[in-house]
């Protein structure tokens, strides 16, 4: 079921965007009724699961089947990705942990501590080719009562981690960011992109930095190095983003989905009538862009496939 098709407005800032878009494709609103949508993940069976964080629930959509609750309470899960066995990996604000849905449907905490101290509130996650889980750990679930159970921050900073579910080993891969949020690898995993969204909160109560940018890090021997500014996202924030097979970065913002080339050039935007929280590629051939907006779920067909993570 499609609720409506808002006017499809494309901003073309660079000609390199044109071949990425499907001529005549329309923006479709599939459902509305969330409080703040986040963390969509497309499942192999054609379903799409995403978070309504303040609603403390996961929702599931399927073509022709409408939307139902998938998990409630969800312990304020945020970002999601599939591992190489097709299991959902989730970032749980409430449990302050990375969790996984097992094949029997139950959920298991994979990791909730680092060096004997509880994590802050894992936010977004990707799975590398070697099966390791990379995630960001800002304190949003601690400082926002509508997105977590609160609590005291035990970690000395807000870091990006790599966790190996086979060995249990975990290490920090990016330090020094104020509020790391969305993250993604380039197609060859030579670059790790991490968003910093410190500007989402008042400077006088949280962070004086007003970041709304994406940093790029070269991957050398499994470690992120050479941190540099990749792109500023405005209006809004790079809350979540994904990479297509050509290495272009598709990110959330306050006005729609902004697209950046691998060299950091802003190619343009697919305008959406609500702020986007996160997005993912899906569909039978991986070329449908699904967008979890503030209250609604949108999609549009594009002319490029997305990376699976």
C-alpha positions as CSV (number, residue, x, y, z in Angstrom):
1,X,0.0,0.0,0.0
2,X,1.2,3.5,-0.9
3,X,-0.3,6.4,1.1
4,X,0.6,9.1,-1.4
5,X,3.3,10.3,-3.8
6,X,4.6,13.7,-2.8
7,X,6.0,15.9,-5.5
8,X,9.3,14.4,-6.5
9,X,11.9,17.3,-6.4
10,X,15.5,16.7,-7.3
11,X,18.3,19.2,-6.8
12,X,21.0,18.6,-9.3
13,X,24.2,20.2,-8.2
14,X,26.6,18.1,-10.3
15,X,25.9,16.1,-13.5
16,X,27.3,13.0,-11.8
17,X,24.1,12.7,-9.9
18,X,21.9,12.3,-13.1
19,X,22.9,8.7,-14.0
20,X,22.3,7.6,-10.4
21,X,18.7,8.5,-10.6
22,X,16.0,6.5,-12.4
23,X,14.1,8.7,-14.9
24,X,10.5,9.1,-13.9
25,X,10.8,7.5,-10.5
26,X,8.5,9.0,-7.9
27,X,9.0,9.5,-4.2
28,X,6.4,7.4,-2.4
29,X,5.2,7.6,1.2
30,X,4.5,4.0,2.3
31,X,3.3,4.6,5.9
32,X,3.1,7.3,8.6
33,X,2.6,7.1,12.4
34,X,6.0,7.0,14.0
35,X,7.4,9.4,16.5
36,X,11.0,9.4,15.1
37,X,12.0,6.8,12.6
38,X,15.5,5.5,12.4
39,X,17.7,2.5,11.5
40,X,16.0,0.8,8.6
41,X,17.3,-2.6,7.5
42,X,16.0,-4.6,4.5
43,X,15.6,-8.3,5.0
44,X,16.2,-11.0,2.4
45,X,12.5,-12.0,2.4
46,X,11.5,-8.5,1.3
47,X,10.5,-7.1,4.7
48,X,11.9,-3.8,6.0
49,X,12.4,-3.3,9.8
50,X,13.0,0.0,11.3
51,X,13.0,1.8,14.7
52,X,10.5,4.2,16.2
53,X,12.9,5.1,19.0
54,X,10.6,7.3,21.3
55,X,7.9,4.7,20.7
56,X,10.2,2.1,22.1
57,X,9.3,-0.3,19.3
58,X,10.5,-1.8,16.0
59,X,8.2,-1.7,13.0
60,X,8.1,-3.9,10.0
61,X,6.8,-3.2,6.5
62,X,6.2,-5.5,3.6
63,X,4.8,-4.9,0.1
64,X,1.1,-5.5,0.2
65,X,1.1,-6.3,3.9
66,X,1.1,-2.9,5.5
67,X,3.0,-2.1,8.7
68,X,3.0,-4.0,12.0
69,X,4.9,-3.9,15.3
70,X,8.0,-6.1,15.1
71,X,9.2,-5.8,18.7
72,X,7.8,-3.9,21.6
73,X,9.4,-2.9,23.9
74,X,12.5,-2.7,21.7
75,X,14.7,-1.2,24.5
76,X,15.0,1.9,22.3
77,X,16.9,0.2,19.5
78,X,18.4,2.6,16.9
79,X,20.6,1.6,14.0
80,X,20.5,-1.9,12.4
81,X,22.4,-3.9,9.8
82,X,22.4,-7.6,8.8
83,X,25.4,-9.8,9.5
84,X,26.7,-12.4,7.0
85,X,24.1,-15.0,8.3
86,X,21.2,-12.6,7.7
87,X,20.7,-11.9,11.4
88,X,19.7,-8.4,12.5
89,X,22.4,-6.6,14.5
90,X,20.9,-3.7,16.5
91,X,22.1,-0.8,18.6
92,X,20.2,-0.8,21.8
93,X,20.1,2.6,23.7
94,X,18.2,1.0,26.5
95,X,20.4,-2.0,27.1
96,X,23.5,0.1,26.2
97,X,24.6,-2.8,24.0
98,X,25.0,-4.3,20.6
99,X,22.3,-6.9,20.2
100,X,21.5,-9.6,17.6
101,X,18.3,-11.4,16.7
102,X,19.0,-15.1,16.6
103,X,17.6,-17.5,14.0
104,X,14.9,-18.5,16.5
105,X,13.7,-14.9,16.8
106,X,15.1,-14.2,20.2
107,X,17.5,-11.3,20.9
108,X,21.0,-11.7,22.4
109,X,23.3,-9.1,23.9
110,X,26.6,-9.4,22.1
111,X,28.6,-6.7,24.0
112,X,27.6,-4.1,26.5
113,X,31.0,-3.2,28.1
114,X,34.4,-2.0,27.2
115,X,37.3,-2.3,29.7
116,X,34.9,-3.1,32.5
117,X,32.6,-0.1,32.0
118,X,29.2,0.0,30.4
119,X,28.9,1.5,26.9
120,X,27.1,4.8,26.5
121,X,24.3,4.0,24.0
122,X,25.3,2.4,20.7
123,X,23.8,4.3,17.8
124,X,24.6,3.0,14.4
125,X,26.4,-0.1,13.1
126,X,28.0,-1.7,10.0
127,X,29.4,-5.2,9.5
128,X,32.8,-5.5,7.7
129,X,33.6,-8.2,5.2
130,X,35.5,-10.2,7.9
131,X,32.3,-10.3,10.0
132,X,33.5,-7.7,12.6
133,X,30.9,-5.3,13.9
134,X,31.8,-1.6,13.9
135,X,29.6,0.9,15.8
136,X,29.4,4.4,17.2
137,X,28.7,5.1,20.9
138,X,27.4,8.6,21.6
139,X,25.4,9.3,24.8
140,X,22.0,10.1,23.3
141,X,20.2,7.3,25.1
142,X,21.6,8.6,28.4
143,X,20.8,12.3,28.0
144,X,17.5,12.0,26.2
145,X,14.8,10.4,28.4
146,X,12.5,9.7,25.4
147,X,15.2,7.6,23.7
148,X,16.6,5.5,26.5
149,X,16.4,4.6,30.2
150,X,19.0,7.2,31.2
151,X,21.9,6.5,33.5
152,X,25.5,7.7,34.1
153,X,28.1,7.8,31.4
154,X,30.9,5.4,32.3
155,X,33.1,5.6,29.3
156,X,35.5,8.6,29.3
157,X,34.5,9.5,25.7
158,X,32.3,8.9,22.7
159,X,34.2,6.5,20.5
160,X,33.9,4.2,17.5
161,X,34.5,0.5,18.2
162,X,35.3,-2.6,16.4
163,X,33.9,-5.8,18.0
164,X,34.7,-9.4,16.8
165,X,31.7,-11.6,17.7
166,X,33.8,-14.7,17.2
167,X,36.6,-13.9,19.6
168,X,34.9,-11.3,21.8
169,X,37.8,-8.9,21.2
170,X,36.9,-5.2,21.1
171,X,39.0,-2.1,20.5
172,X,38.5,1.6,19.8
173,X,39.1,2.5,16.1
174,X,38.3,6.2,16.2
175,X,38.8,8.5,19.1
176,X,38.3,12.2,19.6
177,X,34.9,12.7,17.9
178,X,32.4,14.7,19.9
179,X,29.2,12.8,19.0
180,X,29.9,10.0,16.5
181,X,26.7,8.8,14.8
182,X,26.2,7.3,11.3
183,X,29.0,5.3,9.8
184,X,29.8,3.3,6.6
185,X,32.7,1.8,4.7
186,X,33.7,2.6,1.1
187,X,33.0,-0.4,-1.2
188,X,36.6,-1.7,-0.9
189,X,36.7,-0.9,2.9
190,X,39.7,1.4,2.3
191,X,37.8,4.4,3.9
192,X,35.6,4.6,7.0
193,X,33.1,7.4,7.1
194,X,31.7,8.6,10.4
195,X,29.2,11.4,11.0
196,X,29.5,13.8,14.0
197,X,26.1,15.2,15.0
198,X,27.1,17.2,18.1
199,X,25.1,20.2,16.9
200,X,21.8,18.4,17.6
201,X,21.9,19.5,21.3
202,X,22.2,23.0,22.9
203,X,25.8,24.1,23.3
204,X,25.1,25.5,26.8
205,X,24.0,22.1,28.1
206,X,26.1,19.6,26.2
207,X,28.8,20.3,23.6
208,X,30.0,23.7,22.4
209,X,31.0,22.1,19.1
210,X,28.1,22.4,16.6
211,X,29.2,19.6,14.3
212,X,27.0,18.4,11.5
213,X,29.7,16.8,9.3
214,X,31.1,13.5,8.1
215,X,34.7,12.6,8.6
216,X,36.7,10.2,6.4
217,X,39.3,7.9,7.8
218,X,41.8,5.8,5.8
219,X,41.9,2.1,6.8
220,X,45.4,0.9,7.4
221,X,46.1,-2.5,8.9
222,X,42.6,-2.5,10.4
223,X,42.9,0.9,12.1
224,X,41.3,4.2,11.1
225,X,43.9,6.8,10.3
226,X,44.3,10.2,8.6
227,X,41.0,11.7,9.8
228,X,39.8,14.5,7.5
229,X,36.6,16.4,6.8
230,X,34.6,14.8,4.0
231,X,31.4,16.8,3.9
232,X,29.3,19.3,5.8
233,X,25.6,18.4,5.8
234,X,23.1,21.2,6.0
235,X,20.3,21.7,6.8
236,X,20.1,19.0,9.4
237,X,22.5,16.3,10.3
238,X,24.3,13.2,8.9
239,X,22.3,10.9,11.3
240,X,22.6,7.9,9.0
241,X,24.0,7.2,5.6
242,X,24.8,4.4,3.2
243,X,27.2,3.9,0.2
244,X,26.4,2.7,-3.3
245,X,28.5,0.3,-5.3
246,X,30.3,3.3,-7.0
247,X,31.3,4.7,-3.6
248,X,28.8,7.6,-3.5
249,X,27.5,8.5,-0.1
250,X,23.8,9.0,0.4
251,X,23.0,10.7,3.7
252,X,20.1,11.9,5.8
253,X,19.6,15.6,6.3
254,X,16.9,18.0,7.3
255,X,15.6,18.5,3.8
256,X,16.0,15.1,2.2
257,X,18.7,12.7,1.0
258,X,21.9,14.4,0.0
259,X,24.4,12.6,-2.2
260,X,28.1,13.1,-2.2
261,X,30.7,11.7,-4.6
262,X,33.7,9.8,-3.2
263,X,35.8,13.0,-3.6
264,X,33.4,14.8,-1.3
265,X,31.6,16.9,-3.9
266,X,28.0,17.4,-3.2
267,X,26.1,16.0,-6.2
268,X,22.6,17.1,-5.1
269,X,19.5,16.0,-3.2
270,X,16.3,14.1,-3.3
271,X,13.9,16.4,-1.4
272,X,11.7,14.7,1.2
273,X,8.9,16.6,3.0
274,X,10.2,15.4,6.4
275,X,13.6,15.3,8.1
276,X,15.4,12.0,7.4
277,X,16.7,10.0,10.4
278,X,18.3,7.2,8.4
279,X,18.1,5.3,5.2
280,X,19.1,2.0,3.5
281,X,19.1,0.4,0.1
282,X,16.9,-2.6,-0.6
283,X,14.4,-4.1,-3.0
284,X,14.9,-7.2,-5.2
285,X,18.0,-5.8,-6.9
286,X,19.2,-3.4,-4.1
287,X,18.3,-0.3,-6.0
288,X,15.4,0.9,-3.9
289,X,16.2,3.7,-1.5
290,X,14.2,3.4,1.7
291,X,14.1,6.5,4.0
292,X,13.0,6.5,7.7
293,X,11.8,10.0,8.2
294,X,10.6,11.7,11.4
295,X,7.1,10.1,11.2
296,X,6.9,8.3,7.9
297,X,8.6,5.6,5.7
298,X,9.4,6.7,2.1
299,X,11.0,5.0,-0.9
300,X,12.2,5.9,-4.3
301,X,13.7,3.7,-7.1
302,X,17.2,4.8,-8.1
303,X,19.6,3.7,-10.8
304,X,22.4,2.3,-8.7
305,X,22.7,-0.6,-6.2
306,X,23.7,0.0,-2.6
307,X,26.3,-1.8,-0.6
308,X,24.7,-4.4,1.7
309,X,26.1,-2.7,4.8
